[in-house]
Amino acid sequence: MKPNYQYPLDLDWTTDEMVRVTTFYSLVEDAYEKGADRANLLAAYSGFKQVVPDKGTERQLGREFEANSGYSIYLVMRAARDTAAKRVKLRVD
């Protein structure tokens, strides 16, 4: 993890929307750092998709998040979908 980075957020989002997105970003971090509960991760992604429904914006935010943190939303979600395990844990290369 890179120290002291900011989550990519849209200032036009409501407080509830920002909470949904930051909760998702936090679980993506957890998936790399200590492992994240798969069900919580999938639920948080669903909340994220309610705020960011279009793929283009999702990809843009994902690229910004990865550039800032070093963590890939895409890889975490692919791992969450491809496993039946209760926890998702990725390695940092």
N, C-alpha and C positions, 0 to 999 in steps of 0.2 A: 504494500500500500504506500502510496505517496503521501507524505505528511501535509496537513493543512490545505486540503483542496475543498472546493465548493461543488455542491451538486448542481447540475444544470436544471434550472427552474424557469418557468415563464411567470413573470410578475403579474400577468393578467389572470392567473389561476386564483381560485378562492382558497381560503385557508384549508378547507377540507380537501381540496384537490392537491394542494402542496403536501399535506400530511400523507395522502395516499401514495404520492410519487416518492417522497422521502422514505417512507416505510419500505417500499419496494427496493429502492437503492440500498438501504441498510441491509436488507436480506441478501441482496447480491453480494455485498461486502462480506457478510457472514458466511456465505457459501464458500468463499475463498479462505477466510481467516480461521473459522472454527467449524464450519458446516452449518447448514440451514435445514430446518424442517421442510420437507418437500411440499406438504399440504399448505403450509403457511406461505411458502414461496409462490405456489400456483395461485393461491387466493390473492396475494399481494399483486401479482402480475395482472390478474383480472381487474383489480381496482385501478392499476396503472393504465390499462387499456381503456377504461371508462373515461379517464382524463385525456389520454393520448390515443384516440381510436385509429388514426391513419398511420400506415407503415412508414411513410416518408419522415414524419416527425419523430416516430419511435426510433428510426435508424439514426437520425440526426442527434437526438438526445443520447442514444447509446454510444455513438462515436465521441461525443463530448464527455460523457461519463467515463469512458475507457481512457481517453486522453488525460483526464484529470486524475483518475484513480489507478489505472492499470488493470481494471477488472472489466470483463466482457459480459454484458447483459445477455448477448446472444448465446455465448457458450454455457452460461449458467442455466438459461431456459431450455436449451437443447438437452443438457444433462438431466434437468428436472423431468422433461417429457420422456426421455429415453430410459429412465430407471424405474424400477418398482420399489426401490429402497425408500425407507422413511426419511433419510437425510441425504442432502446433496452437498458434496465436498469436492472442490476443485483445487488443483495445485497452481501455484504461481510459478511460471517458468522464468 
